[in-house]
């Protein structure tokens, strides 16, 4: 039994990390509603997004990295497999974001 | 096998028959997940597009509904509890991801009973998540505050009322039900005229525009002169919803629905695999790789939810 628990400790470590990050996100969300957050965080923008949104995105990406790298075991796969899976996402998703959101600002400018 | 490598592929090829050191089945699951990830990112990016363009031209105020106001309810509790229920759903899904890893882990050790235990818990987690989502959909469709649709740009405005907060007179969000003194859990069909008459008779009530500006009772009727009220919207459907722009409801149904369908199919596949585990199919085969492959899919569903949670409920 103790041997089993030893080899499982990393699973619970990742669980606590994910739970902690989610708790921080929810707490920030609730503080935002109740107005406990600094004005600058909620109202000032940086490259088109609120600072708080940037914080949420960074926390989300950290959570995603933990899920993919440890739960999905990608961190322990061969380097070539790792990059085969990650590169299409790293190239295509930012590309899609760039195209669609720049079109959105064009749309906004034409109507505004 | 070594002979084949040396003779047919020359010096450059060092990968053997498994260049990625991963089995065929796992590779194919990964390649499927890449395409699925791109599909979901297309959905979320188009959600971003709709949200980014829903802006009032001159003032640049957002016309998009505020998520914390829409998703603010918790089963069996009254009052506003923003984010609490989705936080619980997130917790359930993360938890079921953990039980899945444990099942895979015991599969490596060929401990059938432990695999059965953790796989069953994963299924329970998935089913609980689906139930929570059904509750949330039900709540979203039934609606909470009601709204008035105007003819100009099909703007959706909410009922507001005067209130005193910290000794200051301000206006806060109210609801059609509160204005009409009606039970919000009942089924109603208010005509636009009865609501407008009630609004005229109760001067402490006003409206909140889609850009989140409040209008007092007097200003409300001035506003209605240029932008005529069309109908009362209670709840949400695909054509209109009480929360605001039509795109908001459509994105909600489509994105959470597509994710929910993934969870649903995940639960079905997990049940099939669990039956195989109980029958001892993988014990006889000598490895539990099938559990691992379903595990990949299940973690992916969790991964997508992490993003849906952020972009739909938090931001």
Interface residues (C-beta under 8 A of the other chain):
Chain A: X4 X7 X8 X11 X12 X14 X15 X18 X19 X22 X25 X26 X28 X29 X30 X32 X33 X53 X56 X57 X59 X60 X63 X64 X67 X68 X71 X72 X77 X78 X80 X81 X84 X85 X88 X89 X92 X93 X96 X97 X100 X101 X103 X104 X105 X107 X108 X111 X112
Chain B: X19 X20 X21 X22 X27 X30 X33 X34 X37 X38 X41 X42 X45 X46 X48 X49 X52 X53 X55 X57 X58 X60 X68 X82 X83 X84 X87 X90 X91 X94 X95 X97 X98 X100 X101 X102 X105 X106 X109 X295 X296 X299 X300 X302 X303 X306 X307 X309 X310 X313 X314 X315
